[in-house]
Amino acid sequence: MTYFGFLIIFLLIPIMILLAVVTFDRRKSVDDPSLEGLKPTGYSFLLIAIISLTYTTLWDNFLVATQVWWYDPDSVFGITLGWVPLEEYLFFILQPVLVGLWMLVFLSRVIYLRQTASSQRNLRRLSIISASLIWIASLVLLFAGGSAANYLGLELVWALPAIIFQLAFGADIIWRQWRLIFLAVVPMTLYLSLADAIAIGSGIWTISPAKSTGILLGGVLPLEEFVFFLLTNTLVAFGFVLFWSPESYARAKGILSKIRSESQEGKLQQEL
């Protein structure tokens, strides 16, 4: 199996099936009034795909350049950008599309959970503190854990700042949709981990034994690969929920207005 064949079987075909289901739901007007807090938009898929590609490219190139993982040259087209094959960039785009469509299938089939205003502020603070502590521990793991902790430390240090940013902006918004996020992250992580194990077994790519913990799930899948899909699916699910929430736009406008106001006040003080 080639890398492009992997993309067709495990991403493109499921995407087409999910797209058909979502289209059928829309035509049948499947909608749950309890989910009025989320309004999916088509451009959110484009934006999240672009963010995914941009945020992952340098990090993934670093992994290949430092031989944390490598690919079989005979399993790819041979077109590389930097150190990474073209198929890998396609994966960065297709994964969020797959997860987003999966979320749309469940969007009208889960319960919208409301939170009180008082718990929202506390929830954001607690989320930021907890995630930041984990990130600090990840830094310690990366620099003091030896070569075996290299891959695990790199993916945690890379992914957690983005998750912290999402939580700082809208942990309360995310929490309201925890059922939807759970239904997105858990099945997609298990599915993509299984697909990844098949790809590794086929020799499409290889994880460096010297730069990973050596813990193999099911005797095949490196622990780090499971953690990678858990982190990336969480990032994607959080991103869609935030993009789909009208409250996010109102909050963003409020933040921008505050920044402009403070900037104008600063200019006035300088002039005085």
C-alpha positions, -999 to +999 in steps of 0.1 A: +000+000+000+013+035-009+008+066+012-017+080-014-035+047-013-037+050+025-052+085+021-078+072-003-088+042+018-088+058+053-096+094+047-110+102+012-136+074+011-148+081+047-150+118+039-172+111+009-195+088+030-198+114+058-204+141+032-233+121+018-248+116+053-244+153+062-260+163+028-289+139+035-294+153+070-295+188+057-321+179+030-342+162+057-337+193+079-324+172+107-320+198+135-322+197+172-333+230+188-313+222+219-282+228+198-290+264+189-256+274+204-237+261+174-241+272+138-218+253+114-203+272+085-186+259+054-157+283+056-148+269+090-135+238+072-112+259+050-099+280+079-092+250+102-075+231+073-053+261+066-045+265+103-037+227+106-014+228+076+004+260+088+008+250+124+019+214+117+043+220+087+075+232+105+071+208+134+066+178+111+095+188+089+117+190+120+106+155+130+116+140+096+148+161+094+159+148+128+149+112+120+122+110+147+102+093+119+108+086+083+088+074+053+095+047+026+106+065-006+089+038-026+055+044-010+052+081-020+050+101-053+085+114-047+074+151-044+087+166-012+084+201+003+112+204+027+117+170+042+081+159+041+063+142+012+033+157-006+010+131+009+018+142+044+006+177+036-026+163+022-030+144+054-028+177+074-057+190+053-079+158+052-078+150+089-096+181+100-121+177+072-128+141+083-132+151+119-154+181+111-178+160+090-179+134+117-189+162+141-216+174+118-232+139+118-235+140+155-243+177+159-280+173+158-279+141+179-263+153+212-275+174+240-264+210+244-251+216+279-254+251+294-232+266+320-238+295+344-219+328+339-201+324+372-186+290+364-174+302+330-147+325+343-135+299+368-135+272+342-113+292+319-088+300+347-087+264+358-083+251+323-054+274+316-036+266+348-040+228+343-029+228+307+000+251+314+013+228+342+011+199+318+031+219+292+058+227+318+060+190+326+063+183+289+093+207+287+110+188+315+102+155+298+117+168+265+149+182+279+155+157+308+138+126+296+166+114+273+163+103+237+135+079+244+112+108+255+121+129+224+090+122+202+065+123+231+080+155+245+081+172+211+044+165+203+032+177+238+054+208+237+041+215+202+004+209+207-003+222+242+003+259+235-025+258+209-048+240+232-040+265+260-049+293+236-082+277+227-090+271+264-081+307+273-104+320+247-134+297+252-131+269+277-166+276+287-179+274+251-160+241+247-174+227+279-210+233+268-203+209+239-183+183+258-206+155+245-200+164+209-163+168+215-161+134+232-179+118+203-155+134+179-122+129+197-125+093+210-138+075+179-116+095+155-085+089+177-092+051+178-100+050+141-069+070+129-047+051+154-059+018+138-052+032+103-018+044+115-009+009+128-018-006+094+004+020+077+033+013+100+028-025+095+028-019+057+061+001+060+048+034+047+064+052+076+086+042+105+089+057+140+124+058+153+129+032+182+157+053+195+136+085+199+104+069+212+094+052+244+092+018+228+057+013+242+036-004+215-002-005+217-014-038+204+022-047+197+023-024+167+013+012+173+039+034+192+023+052+221+034+085+206+012+080+175-019+074+197-010+106+217-005+125+184-040+117+172-055+124+206-039+158+206-046+168+170-082+155+171-087+176+203-073+206+186-096+201+156-127+194+177-121+225+199-115+246+168-147+236+151-168+242+183-152+277+187-157+286+150-193+273+151-203+292+182-218+327+177-206+336+212-170+333+199-175+361+174-191+383+200-162+376+224-136+382+197-152+416+189-152+425+226-115+417+229-106+437+198-126+466+210-108+465+243-074+464+226-084+494+203-096+513+233-065+507+253-043+516+223-062+549+218-058+557+255-021+550+253-017+574+223-036+601+241-014+598+271+017+600+250+004+631+233-003+647+266 
